[in-house]
Amino acid sequence: MECEKFALHGMVSAGVCFGGKSRIHFVDENSKVNGAYYVGKLLPVLSNDCTRLLAFGFMFQQDSAPAHTAC
């Protein structure tokens, strides 16, 4: 019996708030989540989820990950 040395993996992005939770967004395979990828691909869909969950407004809070502070 053979065992794989490394399990399959993937990167996801999601959000949670008192109004609910966002959808899970899968990061494109072999992509590096830098400032350009975050602002161009992830932030728009996460922002849409926030608008859907909190129609009366929201404050988007992020940690200090390099992609979050690049812009």
C-alpha positions in Angstrom: 0.0 0.0 0.0 1.4 3.4 -1.0 0.8 6.6 0.9 1.0 10.1 -0.6 3.6 12.2 1.1 1.7 15.4 0.8 -2.0 15.9 0.9 -3.8 18.0 -1.7 -4.2 21.6 -0.6 -5.8 24.8 -1.6 -6.2 28.4 -0.3 -9.5 30.0 0.5 -10.7 33.4 1.7 -13.9 34.0 3.7 -15.4 36.5 6.1 -17.5 36.3 9.3 -19.5 38.9 11.0 -22.5 39.2 13.4 -24.8 39.4 10.3 -23.6 36.0 9.0 -20.7 34.6 7.0 -19.5 35.2 3.5 -19.2 32.6 0.8 -15.9 30.7 0.5 -13.8 32.0 -2.3 -11.1 29.7 -3.6 -7.8 31.3 -4.6 -6.7 30.4 -8.1 -4.3 27.5 -8.2 -0.6 28.6 -8.3 -1.5 32.2 -7.5 0.4 34.3 -5.0 -1.9 36.4 -2.9 -0.2 39.8 -3.2 -1.7 43.2 -3.1 -2.7 43.2 -6.8 -4.4 39.8 -6.5 -6.1 40.7 -3.3 -7.4 44.1 -4.6 -8.3 42.8 -8.0 -9.9 39.4 -7.3 -10.6 38.8 -3.6 -11.6 42.2 -2.2 -14.5 42.8 -4.7 -16.2 39.5 -3.9 -15.7 39.9 -0.2 -17.0 43.4 -0.3 -20.1 42.2 -2.2 -20.7 39.6 0.5 -20.4 42.3 3.2 -23.0 44.5 1.3 -25.3 41.5 1.1 -25.0 40.6 4.8 -25.0 44.2 6.2 -27.1 46.3 3.8 -27.0 49.3 6.1 -23.2 49.6 6.0 -20.1 48.0 7.3 -16.5 48.6 8.3 -14.1 46.2 6.6 -11.4 45.1 9.1 -8.4 43.2 8.1 -5.2 41.9 9.8 -1.7 43.1 8.8 -1.1 40.4 6.2 1.2 41.9 3.5 -1.5 41.7 0.8 -3.8 43.7 3.0 -1.4 46.5 3.6 0.0 46.7 0.0 -2.6 49.2 -1.2 
